[in-house]
Amino acid sequence: MQPGEEIENLVDELETIVSEAKSPLTGGGQKKIVDAQDVYEILDEIRSQFPQEFQDARRIVKEQDEIMVRAQQQADSIIADAQQQAMILAGDQEVVRLAQQQADDIRDQAQQYERDTRYNAEEYAENVLAHLEDNLQSITGSVTRCRQILAENSGPRNTTNNVPW
């Protein structure tokens, strides 16, 4: 039985007693003759039901409040979990961003190292080739001088052995 249903039934019963009651012979109208004992019994039952109904109503309100508190706690917990997950994701994104930045820095350093190494290698090769060229020119000059000295020191060539073959 639902809370308040018993009281409603008793009030309905009281209403039935009044509506079925007979009107007095003199002056009738809205007046009715009812058995006071029946009315008092019903009123006593209503009064006895009120405390139980009030208890039931209080219990229902308390349960409803407890349900609301639990629901709020669950909502708070869900929100806290969601915030924590958001922070973890944000942290993961930050780690990814930092890793990407570090990878970019390493790539830039490697490219700079490659450029520097290529430049230094080309400069070294240029210096070696220039030194080699200077040495070759010096040797060529020495060879030319030696040939001139040989030419000057050998005198006229022997012309008697000029026999055509």
ZADO-1210 file (C-alpha; in nm, 4 decimals, padded with zeros to 6 digits):
<atoms>
<atom x="00.0000" y="00.0000" z="00.0000" code="MET" pos="1"/>
<atom x="00.1319" y="00.3451" z="-00.0912" code="GLN" pos="2"/>
<atom x="00.1947" y="00.6073" z="00.1771" code="PRO" pos="3"/>
<atom x="-00.1230" y="00.8007" z="00.2477" code="GLY" pos="4"/>
<atom x="-00.3471" y="00.5407" z="00.0883" code="GLU" pos="5"/>
<atom x="-00.4821" y="00.4136" z="00.4229" code="GLU" pos="6"/>
<atom x="-00.5701" y="00.7659" z="00.5304" code="ILE" pos="7"/>
<atom x="-00.7419" y="00.8296" z="00.2005" code="GLU" pos="8"/>
<atom x="-00.9471" y="00.5136" z="00.2477" code="ASN" pos="9"/>
<atom x="-01.0471" y="00.6253" z="00.5994" code="LEU" pos="10"/>
<atom x="-01.1444" y="00.9716" z="00.4731" code="VAL" pos="11"/>
<atom x="-01.3493" y="00.8053" z="00.1965" code="ASP" pos="12"/>
<atom x="-01.5170" y="00.5897" z="00.4597" code="GLU" pos="13"/>
<atom x="-01.5938" y="00.9000" z="00.6681" code="LEU" pos="14"/>
<atom x="-01.7380" y="01.0695" z="00.3624" code="GLU" pos="15"/>
<atom x="-01.9578" y="00.7651" z="00.2939" code="THR" pos="16"/>
<atom x="-02.0911" y="00.7722" z="00.6510" code="ILE" pos="17"/>
<atom x="-02.1820" y="01.1381" z="00.6129" code="VAL" pos="18"/>
<atom x="-02.3353" y="01.1024" z="00.2668" code="SER" pos="19"/>
<atom x="-02.5420" y="00.7980" z="00.3689" code="GLU" pos="20"/>
<atom x="-02.6543" y="00.9577" z="00.6947" code="ALA" pos="21"/>
<atom x="-03.0200" y="01.0571" z="00.7219" code="LYS" pos="22"/>
<atom x="-03.1343" y="01.4160" z="00.7496" code="SER" pos="23"/>
<atom x="-03.3257" y="01.5124" z="01.0651" code="PRO" pos="24"/>
<atom x="-03.6999" y="01.5438" z="01.0334" code="LEU" pos="25"/>
<atom x="-03.6943" y="01.9016" z="01.1423" code="THR" pos="26"/>
<atom x="-03.5087" y="02.1610" z="00.9502" code="GLY" pos="27"/>
<atom x="-03.2973" y="01.9155" z="00.7338" code="GLY" pos="28"/>
<atom x="-03.0880" y="02.1004" z="00.4780" code="GLY" pos="29"/>
<atom x="-02.7199" y="02.0274" z="00.5146" code="GLN" pos="30"/>
<atom x="-02.7568" y="01.8703" z="00.8551" code="LYS" pos="31"/>
<atom x="-02.7259" y="01.4936" z="00.8894" code="LYS" pos="32"/>
<atom x="-02.7553" y="01.2496" z="01.1741" code="ILE" pos="33"/>
<atom x="-02.4457" y="01.0290" z="01.2061" code="VAL" pos="34"/>
<atom x="-02.3328" y="00.7820" z="01.4630" code="ASP" pos="35"/>
<atom x="-02.0692" y="00.9775" z="01.6538" code="ALA" pos="36"/>
<atom x="-01.9010" y="00.6555" z="01.7655" code="GLN" pos="37"/>
<atom x="-01.8374" y="00.5531" z="01.4019" code="ASP" pos="38"/>
<atom x="-01.6953" y="00.8963" z="01.3230" code="VAL" pos="39"/>
<atom x="-01.4688" y="00.8918" z="01.6312" code="TYR" pos="40"/>
<atom x="-01.3414" y="00.5461" z="01.5460" code="GLU" pos="41"/>
<atom x="-01.2490" y="00.6559" z="01.1971" code="ILE" pos="42"/>
<atom x="-01.0845" y="00.9731" z="01.3328" code="LEU" pos="43"/>
<atom x="-00.8844" y="00.7643" z="01.5811" code="ASP" pos="44"/>
<atom x="-00.7667" y="00.5395" z="01.2979" code="GLU" pos="45"/>
<atom x="-00.6684" y="00.8459" z="01.0944" code="ILE" pos="46"/>
<atom x="-00.4729" y="00.9824" z="01.3915" code="ARG" pos="47"/>
<atom x="-00.2998" y="00.6475" z="01.4422" code="SER" pos="48"/>
<atom x="-00.2094" y="00.6377" z="01.0732" code="GLN" pos="49"/>
<atom x="-00.0624" y="00.9896" z="01.0699" code="PHE" pos="50"/>
<atom x="00.2519" y="00.9015" z="01.2655" code="PRO" pos="51"/>
<atom x="00.3199" y="00.6050" z="01.0377" code="GLN" pos="52"/>
<atom x="00.2500" y="00.8130" z="00.7284" code="GLU" pos="53"/>
<atom x="00.4774" y="01.0878" z="00.8567" code="PHE" pos="54"/>
<atom x="00.7492" y="00.8297" z="00.9276" code="GLN" pos="55"/>
<atom x="00.7085" y="00.6826" z="00.5819" code="ASP" pos="56"/>
<atom x="00.7192" y="01.0280" z="00.4256" code="ALA" pos="57"/>
<atom x="01.0305" y="01.1186" z="00.6275" code="ARG" pos="58"/>
<atom x="01.1941" y="00.7896" z="00.5333" code="ARG" pos="59"/>
<atom x="01.1167" y="00.8503" z="00.1660" code="ILE" pos="60"/>
<atom x="01.2533" y="01.2048" z="00.1842" code="VAL" pos="61"/>
<atom x="01.5643" y="01.0771" z="00.3655" code="LYS" pos="62"/>
<atom x="01.6163" y="00.8041" z="00.1056" code="GLU" pos="63"/>
<atom x="01.5682" y="01.0584" z="-00.1692" code="GLN" pos="64"/>
<atom x="01.8253" y="01.2866" z="-00.0048" code="ASP" pos="65"/>
<atom x="02.0684" y="00.9953" z="00.0273" code="GLU" pos="66"/>
<atom x="02.0156" y="00.9080" z="-00.3379" code="ILE" pos="67"/>
<atom x="02.0819" y="01.2702" z="-00.4319" code="MET" pos="68"/>
<atom x="02.3990" y="01.2769" z="-00.2189" code="VAL" pos="69"/>
<atom x="02.5245" y="00.9530" z="-00.3784" code="ARG" pos="70"/>
<atom x="02.4370" y="01.0840" z="-00.7230" code="ALA" pos="71"/>
<atom x="02.6255" y="01.4071" z="-00.6501" code="GLN" pos="72"/>
<atom x="02.9238" y="01.2085" z="-00.5202" code="GLN" pos="73"/>
<atom x="02.9208" y="00.9949" z="-00.8338" code="GLN" pos="74"/>
<atom x="02.8944" y="01.3055" z="-01.0494" code="ALA" pos="75"/>
<atom x="03.1850" y="01.4644" z="-00.8599" code="ASP" pos="76"/>
<atom x="03.3865" y="01.1445" z="-00.8977" code="SER" pos="77"/>
<atom x="03.3138" y="01.1291" z="-01.2712" code="ILE" pos="78"/>
<atom x="03.4118" y="01.4935" z="-01.3099" code="ILE" pos="79"/>
<atom x="03.7335" y="01.4377" z="-01.1096" code="ALA" pos="80"/>
<atom x="03.8166" y="01.1338" z="-01.3240" code="ASP" pos="81"/>
<atom x="03.7471" y="01.3297" z="-01.6407" code="ALA" pos="82"/>
<atom x="03.9680" y="01.6151" z="-01.5205" code="GLN" pos="83"/>
<atom x="04.2447" y="01.3702" z="-01.4327" code="GLN" pos="84"/>
<atom x="04.2154" y="01.2075" z="-01.7750" code="GLN" pos="85"/>
<atom x="04.2235" y="01.5517" z="-01.9368" code="ALA" pos="86"/>
<atom x="04.5392" y="01.6345" z="-01.7417" code="MET" pos="87"/>
<atom x="04.6968" y="01.3034" z="-01.8431" code="ILE" pos="88"/>
<atom x="04.6073" y="01.3668" z="-02.2068" code="LEU" pos="89"/>
<atom x="04.7377" y="01.7216" z="-02.1821" code="ALA" pos="90"/>
<atom x="05.0554" y="01.5829" z="-02.0249" code="GLY" pos="91"/>
<atom x="05.0840" y="01.3238" z="-02.3023" code="ASP" pos="92"/>
<atom x="05.0364" y="01.5966" z="-02.5597" code="GLN" pos="93"/>
<atom x="05.3044" y="01.8026" z="-02.3862" code="GLU" pos="94"/>
<atom x="05.5418" y="01.5042" z="-02.3911" code="VAL" pos="95"/>
<atom x="05.4701" y="01.4528" z="-02.7601" code="VAL" pos="96"/>
<atom x="05.5215" y="01.8246" z="-02.8268" code="ARG" pos="97"/>
<atom x="05.8515" y="01.8259" z="-02.6347" code="LEU" pos="98"/>
<atom x="05.9677" y="01.5087" z="-02.8115" code="ALA" pos="99"/>
<atom x="05.8797" y="01.6624" z="-03.1488" code="GLN" pos="100"/>
<atom x="06.0636" y="01.9813" z="-03.0556" code="GLN" pos="101"/>
<atom x="06.3671" y="01.7813" z="-02.9438" code="GLN" pos="102"/>
<atom x="06.3568" y="01.5784" z="-03.2676" code="ALA" pos="103"/>
<atom x="06.3401" y="01.9034" z="-03.4671" code="ASP" pos="104"/>
<atom x="06.6371" y="02.0427" z="-03.2714" code="ASP" pos="105"/>
<atom x="06.8391" y="01.7228" z="-03.3311" code="ILE" pos="106"/>
<atom x="06.7521" y="01.7307" z="-03.7034" code="ARG" pos="107"/>
<atom x="06.8539" y="02.0986" z="-03.7241" code="ASP" pos="108"/>
<atom x="07.1829" y="02.0227" z="-03.5448" code="GLN" pos="109"/>
<atom x="07.2500" y="01.7286" z="-03.7771" code="ALA" pos="110"/>
<atom x="07.1845" y="01.9451" z="-04.0842" code="GLN" pos="111"/>
<atom x="07.4136" y="02.2170" z="-03.9479" code="GLN" pos="112"/>
<atom x="07.6812" y="01.9565" z="-03.8724" code="TYR" pos="113"/>
<atom x="07.6473" y="01.8230" z="-04.2270" code="GLU" pos="114"/>
<atom x="07.6832" y="02.1754" z="-04.3723" code="ARG" pos="115"/>
<atom x="07.9828" y="02.2514" z="-04.1497" code="ASP" pos="116"/>
<atom x="08.1466" y="01.9162" z="-04.2323" code="THR" pos="117"/>
<atom x="08.0912" y="01.9636" z="-04.6056" code="ARG" pos="118"/>
<atom x="08.2274" y="02.3197" z="-04.5917" code="TYR" pos="119"/>
<atom x="08.5331" y="02.2068" z="-04.3894" code="ASN" pos="120"/>
<atom x="08.5937" y="01.9123" z="-04.6255" code="ALA" pos="121"/>
<atom x="08.5695" y="02.1386" z="-04.9303" code="GLU" pos="122"/>
<atom x="08.8001" y="02.3943" z="-04.7685" code="GLU" pos="123"/>
<atom x="09.0486" y="02.1191" z="-04.6762" code="TYR" pos="124"/>
<atom x="09.0357" y="01.9770" z="-05.0306" code="ALA" pos="125"/>
<atom x="09.0847" y="02.3276" z="-05.1741" code="GLU" pos="126"/>
<atom x="09.3896" y="02.3810" z="-04.9492" code="ASN" pos="127"/>
<atom x="09.5388" y="02.0410" z="-05.0409" code="VAL" pos="128"/>
<atom x="09.4807" y="02.1025" z="-05.4126" code="LEU" pos="129"/>
<atom x="09.6234" y="02.4556" z="-05.3894" code="ALA" pos="130"/>
<atom x="09.9306" y="02.3215" z="-05.2064" code="HIS" pos="131"/>
<atom x="09.9634" y="02.0432" z="-05.4632" code="LEU" pos="132"/>
<atom x="09.9325" y="02.2958" z="-05.7440" code="GLU" pos="133"/>
<atom x="10.2025" y="02.5125" z="-05.5817" code="ASP" pos="134"/>
<atom x="10.4253" y="02.2048" z="-05.5435" code="ASN" pos="135"/>
<atom x="10.3613" y="02.1018" z="-05.9046" code="LEU" pos="136"/>
<atom x="10.4419" y="02.4533" z="-06.0262" code="GLN" pos="137"/>
<atom x="10.7555" y="02.4512" z="-05.8152" code="SER" pos="138"/>
<atom x="10.8541" y="02.1083" z="-05.9506" code="ILE" pos="139"/>
<atom x="10.7702" y="02.2193" z="-06.3062" code="THR" pos="140"/>
<atom x="10.9847" y="02.5265" z="-06.2532" code="GLY" pos="141"/>
<atom x="11.2662" y="02.3117" z="-06.1161" code="SER" pos="142"/>
<atom x="11.2388" y="02.0740" z="-06.4131" code="VAL" pos="143"/>
<atom x="11.2450" y="02.3665" z="-06.6526" code="THR" pos="144"/>
<atom x="11.5534" y="02.5133" z="-06.4790" code="ARG" pos="145"/>
<atom x="11.7252" y="02.1756" z="-06.4785" code="CYS" pos="146"/>
<atom x="11.6622" y="02.1368" z="-06.8487" code="ARG" pos="147"/>
<atom x="11.7978" y="02.4836" z="-06.9139" code="GLN" pos="148"/>
<atom x="12.1055" y="02.4092" z="-06.7087" code="ILE" pos="149"/>
<atom x="12.1527" y="02.0809" z="-06.8939" code="LEU" pos="150"/>
<atom x="12.1065" y="02.2555" z="-07.2200" code="ALA" pos="151"/>
<atom x="12.3599" y="02.5213" z="-07.1289" code="GLU" pos="152"/>
<atom x="12.6177" y="02.2740" z="-06.9958" code="ASN" pos="153"/>
<atom x="12.6030" y="02.0126" z="-07.2680" code="SER" pos="154"/>
<atom x="12.7373" y="02.2341" z="-07.5412" code="GLY" pos="155"/>
<atom x="12.6759" y="02.1716" z="-07.9114" code="PRO" pos="156"/>
<atom x="12.5383" y="01.8444" z="-08.0033" code="ARG" pos="157"/>
<atom x="12.7318" y="01.5953" z="-08.1929" code="ASN" pos="158"/>
<atom x="12.6421" y="01.6480" z="-08.5543" code="THR" pos="159"/>
<atom x="12.8673" y="01.3803" z="-08.7018" code="THR" pos="160"/>
<atom x="12.6405" y="01.1091" z="-08.6007" code="ASN" pos="161"/>
<atom x="12.3620" y="01.2557" z="-08.7999" code="ASN" pos="162"/>
<atom x="12.3032" y="00.9565" z="-09.0146" code="VAL" pos="163"/>
<atom x="11.9573" y="00.9071" z="-09.1387" code="PRO" pos="164"/>
<atom x="11.8458" y="00.5592" z="-09.1015" code="TRP" pos="165"/>
</atoms>
